[in-house]
Amino acid sequence: MNVNELLDTIEDALEESAGMPLSGGKRIVDVEQIRDYLDEIRANLPGELRQAQAIVNDRAQILDSANAQASAIVKKAEERARILVSEAEIVKQAQQRAAELLAQAQAESRTVRQTVTDYCENMLKSTEEVMTANASQVHSVRANLRQSAKRSGQ
């Protein structure tokens, strides 16, 4: 039932009851006054309905706009989250690679250090052996020189 049908039903009910007087001869309602109110409602109804429809339409547009904005915000947040996750993965991979390179560099450093240490020890040992041999030769030469000097001086 629409509003106009409802108003017609009210008007019909009032007309039926209008002829029934109360005890003392007074009417239950002033039918003419009620008809005036109903006519005023009918006259103003289209404008009020248009206003109500405009409000509903505005509300629907506002909701559509808000939903669109919310969807855009959610989409942007999801993109940012994907980027952050991707960046976190890149950082994690870079950290793993850096740890691998550091471990490799430390191993190579130990190898180089050991090689240098071994080389130095070998050089010192060789130098020591050569110096010992040279010292031995110097002693021999001195001993020979002393003996030669003693023989020449005799």
Sequence and secondary structure as in RCSB ss.txt:
>XXXX:A:sequence
MNVNELLDTIEDALEESAGMPLSGGKRIVDVEQIRDYLDEIRANLPGELRQAQAIVNDRAQILDSANAQASAIVK
KAEERARILVSEAEIVKQAQQRAAELLAQAQAESRTVRQTVTDYCENMLKSTEEVMTANASQVHSVRANLRQSAK
RSGQ
>XXXX:A:secstr
  HHHHHHHHHHHHHHHHT B TTS BSS HHHHHHHHHHHHHHHHHHHHHHHHHHHHHHHHHHHHHHHHHHHHH
HHHHHHHHHHHHHHHHHHHHHHHHHHHHHHHHHHHHHHHHHHHHHHHHHHHHHHHHHHHHHHHHHHHHHHHHHHH
HHH 
